[in-house]
Amino acid sequence: MIVPFLYALRRRKLPVGTQEAVNLARALSLGLHESSLEGFYEVARALLVHSEQHLDEFDVAFAEHFRGVTFDAVKITEEIRGWLEEVQKLRELTDEEKASIEALDLDELQRLFEQRLKEQTSRHDGGNRWIGTGGTSPFGRGGFHPTGMSVGPPGGGSRGAVKSADARRYKGYRTDVVLDLRQIEVALRRLRAFNREGYADELDIEGTIDATAKNAGELDVVVRPPRRPDTRVLLIMDVGGSMDPYADAVSQVFSAAKRATHWKELRTFYFHNCVYGRVYRTDHFGDPIGVHELLRVTSPKYKVIFLGDALMAPYELLATSADEPGNPPTSGLHWLSVLREHFPHSIWLNPEAPRGWSGNTIEAVRSVFPMFHLTVDGLTEAVQELTRRR
């Protein structure tokens, strides 16, 4: 039973081998699975999954191998999810129409949902019965119902759903979703760099062994300066306006950066939509510092992370204006180029989905900064870009 299952996991790119097989067999011999399939699932997942990003693939392999859920069924699920992401806009409902929609208790909602799944055979948008988008059905996405069940990715609609059909305890562990605090901390840790500086008071064990061997066995103690963090980071965040829906994500990045102990220095600044000659030390746009002053007090060695959706009216990015009396008119795009030129180790993190990055101001900002989506994979790629040697 175990070996074919391990091969099923390996087909889905999970790193399992002999050691995992031995550990799983030992756990089964000790009865840790309590002679049940559910118990075996828990034990196998604990022993065979080494990274949270593999949890979904483990579930797919387990369902296929032990419950006969074929890969085609998984593909159908993904197709349905893609459909539900294409939300049709709900027409404006009157107060009378909203009041006429029947509220359902949770048990009745669950029963009707299972019944609709068995009966429905095609896509549906609008309406008040089938699972779809942009309607008044109790099931779907992007519609309205006082006690509905949300199906598909979060977001859209009236946000009044009492239950989510695809809620899973580890949904946030997928690498293509917006990060949580722990994941941000793990990704940012890859930026750490150390340098030995200060008084030489740390024992160099390898150096001592090497020196003692060269000294015919006579102890020759070697000491060295301790390792200290050598990473300087600027975190520059867009706040307000179109960034309001992403306030939680920005707060998590800010918290993770503040909690990190591997920075030599971390400075945080704020702007709105674009940088217009200055950034601010508070999110209420107080205590400004001019860009030229910022460049004067920071070296090009800083790692710079911009965090924003880069969405604004075109004139806000391209129109020229004088940021201070007596200064020549300058556009926001020019100021971004100035920052990029001074800080070669700089990137832009965008919470907007990449499918919306073309045909607007995001495209112009991307021409200046390497841009990455604010997900586990995106932040990992961003950190790799920041640490690349120039």
Long-range contacts (C-beta under 8 A, 24 or more apart in sequence): 2-28, 4-65, 5-44, 5-61, 5-62, 5-65, 5-66, 6-48, 8-61, 8-64, 8-65, 9-48, 9-57, 9-58, 9-61, 11-61, 12-57, 12-58, 12-60, 12-61, 13-54, 13-57, 14-48, 14-49, 14-54, 14-57, 14-58, 14-61, 15-50, 16-48, 20-47, 20-48, 23-47, 24-48, 37-66, 52-170, 52-173, 53-173, 53-174, 53-175, 53-376, 55-170, 55-173, 56-173, 56-174, 80-152, 81-152, 81-153, 83-123, 83-133, 84-133, 84-140, 84-141, 84-151, 84-152, 84-153, 85-152, 85-153, 86-133, 87-133, 87-134, 87-141, 87-142, 87-156, 87-157, 88-125, 88-126, 88-132, 88-133, 88-134, 88-135, 88-142, 89-134, 89-142, 90-134, 90-135, 90-142, 90-143, 90-144, 90-157, 91-134, 93-136, 93-144, 97-136, 98-144, 98-146, 101-128, 101-136, 101-144, 101-145, 101-146, 103-146, 103-147, 104-138, 104-147, 105-147, 106-147, 106-162, 106-163, 109-138, 109-147, 109-148, 109-149, 109-162, 109-163, 110-149, 110-163, 112-138, 112-139, 113-138, 113-139, 113-149, 113-165, 139-165, 174-376, 175-375, 175-376, 175-377, 175-380, 176-375, 176-376, 176-377, 177-375, 177-376, 178-249, 178-351, 178-374, 178-375, 179-249, 179-252, 179-253, 179-374, 179-375, 179-376, 179-379, 180-252, 181-252, 181-255, 181-256, 183-376, 183-379, 184-252, 184-253, 184-256, 184-257, 184-379, 185-256, 185-259, 185-260, 187-376, 187-379, 187-380, 187-383, 188-256, 188-257, 188-260, 188-379, 188-383, 189-260, 189-262, 190-380, 190-383, 190-384, 190-387, 191-231, 191-233, 191-262, 191-303, 191-383, 191-386, 191-387, 192-229, 192-231, 192-262, 192-263, 193-229, 193-230, 193-231, 193-387, 194-227, 194-228, 194-229, 194-230, 195-227, 195-228, 195-230, 196-224, 196-225, 196-226, 196-227, 196-228, 197-225, 197-228, 198-225, 198-226, 198-228, 199-225, 200-224, 200-225, 201-225, 201-226, 202-226, 228-264, 229-261, 229-262, 229-263, 229-264, 230-264, 231-262, 231-263, 231-264, 231-303, 232-263, 232-264, 232-265, 232-266, 232-298, 232-299, 232-301, 232-302, 232-303, 233-257, 233-263, 233-265, 233-266, 233-267, 233-302, 233-303, 233-304, 233-305, 234-267, 234-268, 234-269, 234-298, 234-302, 234-303, 234-304, 234-305, 234-343, 235-266, 235-267, 235-268, 235-269, 235-305, 235-307, 236-268, 236-269, 236-270, 236-271, 236-275, 236-279, 236-304, 236-305, 236-306, 236-307, 237-268, 237-269, 237-270, 237-271, 237-283, 237-306, 237-307, 237-308, 238-270, 238-271, 238-272, 238-273, 238-306, 238-307, 238-308, 238-309, 238-310, 239-270, 239-271, 239-272, 239-283, 240-272, 241-272, 241-273, 242-273, 242-309, 242-311, 242-312, 243-308, 243-309, 243-351, 246-309, 246-351, 246-374, 249-351, 249-374, 250-307, 250-351, 253-307, 253-349, 253-374, 267-298, 269-294, 271-308, 273-308, 273-311, 273-312, 273-316, 273-317, 273-332, 274-312, 274-316, 274-317, 274-332, 274-333, 274-335, 274-336, 275-332, 275-335, 275-336, 275-339, 276-321, 276-323, 276-332, 276-335, 277-323, 277-324, 277-327, 277-330, 277-335, 278-323, 290-323, 290-324, 291-335, 291-338, 291-339, 295-338, 295-339, 295-342, 298-343, 300-342, 300-343, 300-344, 300-345, 301-345, 302-343, 302-345, 303-345, 303-346, 303-386, 304-339, 304-343, 304-345, 304-346, 304-347, 305-346, 305-347, 305-349, 305-382, 305-386, 306-346, 306-347, 306-348, 306-349, 306-369, 307-348, 307-349, 307-351, 307-374, 308-348, 308-349, 308-350, 309-350, 309-351, 309-352, 309-362, 310-348, 310-350, 310-352, 310-361, 310-362, 310-365, 310-366, 310-371, 311-352, 311-360, 311-361, 311-362, 312-361, 313-361, 314-361, 316-361, 317-361, 317-364, 317-365, 318-364, 333-364, 333-365, 333-368, 336-365, 336-368, 336-369, 337-368, 340-368, 340-369, 344-390, 345-386, 345-387, 345-390, 346-386, 347-371, 347-372, 347-382, 347-385, 347-386, 348-372, 349-373, 349-374, 349-378, 349-379, 349-382, 350-374
